[in-house]
């Protein structure tokens, strides 16, 4: 089975900009690692490219985009972002993009 992920995003246009973005991906592959989250620096393409893993984009409240994308993972990032405790998660991801 092909690799498949989903990601909850605040700004869909930013993710589909064609530039590298920081995302938290949730693995949808069956088995022990299903729903495991990884932080990555990646490039997202829509329409989906045949040789890349599928990515399903969801809004912050969980509404699933009906059209899948593909994701090319450039770099895996640490499990924890450097941020002030209880701060906005999406702000921490933006700061990680700048570094």
N, C-alpha and C positions, 0 to 999 in steps of 0.2 A: 504494500500500500504506500502511496506517495505521502511525503511529509505534509502536514497540514497544521496551520496555526490560526489563532484569532487574537485580536488586539482591541482594547477599548481605547478610543481616541476622542479627544475634545475637538480637534480641528482636522476634519477629513481632507480639506484642500492642502493643508501643510504636509500631511503624510503622503499625499499623491503628487507632491511637487517635483519629483524626479531627483531630488537631492537626498543625501544621507540624513536620516532622522534617527532619534533615539526612541525605541519602543520597548514595551514589555509584551512579549509574546507568550501565549498560553498554548502548549502543545496539545493537539487534538488526536494524536496517534493512539490507537488502542494499546492497552498494556499498562505496566507499572508506572510509566512516565506520563500517562494521560493527565492533563491539566497542570503539569509542571510549568512554572513560569520562568522565563529567562529574559534578562535585559540585554538588548542588542543595539548596535548601530547598524542600520540597514537601509536599503533602497527598495521602495515599493513601486510596483508597476501595475497599471490597469490600462488595457486588459491584461489578464494573467499571461505570463510567458510559460511555454510548455516545459522548459527545463528547470524551473524554479518551484519551490514549495508554494502551495496555496496559502493565502492569507484572507481570512474573513474579518472585515472591519465592523466593529460595533460602536455605537455611540456610548457616552458615559453612563447612560441609563439602560444600555443593553440592546438597543434596537439594531438588528443585523442588516447590513447593507446587502441587497439581493445579488449584487455582482461581485464575485471573488476577485481578488488581486493576486499578485505573486510577490514574494519577498526574497531579496538576495541579502543574506546576512554578511555584513562586512567584518564585524567584530563583536564578540561576546563581551559584555560589560560585567562588572561585579554584581553580586546579588543585591547589594544595598547601595543606594545613592547617598552621597554626602549632602545632607539637608538638615534643617532644624526639625526636631521632633514635632509631629502633628502639623507640619506645614503641608501645603498643597503638593500632591504627588506630581501633577503635570508641570508645575513650576520647577520641581527638582529635575524632571526630564529635560526641560528646556535648558537648564544650566549645564546638564551633562552634554548636550549637543554643542555647546559653545567651547567646551574644553577639548 
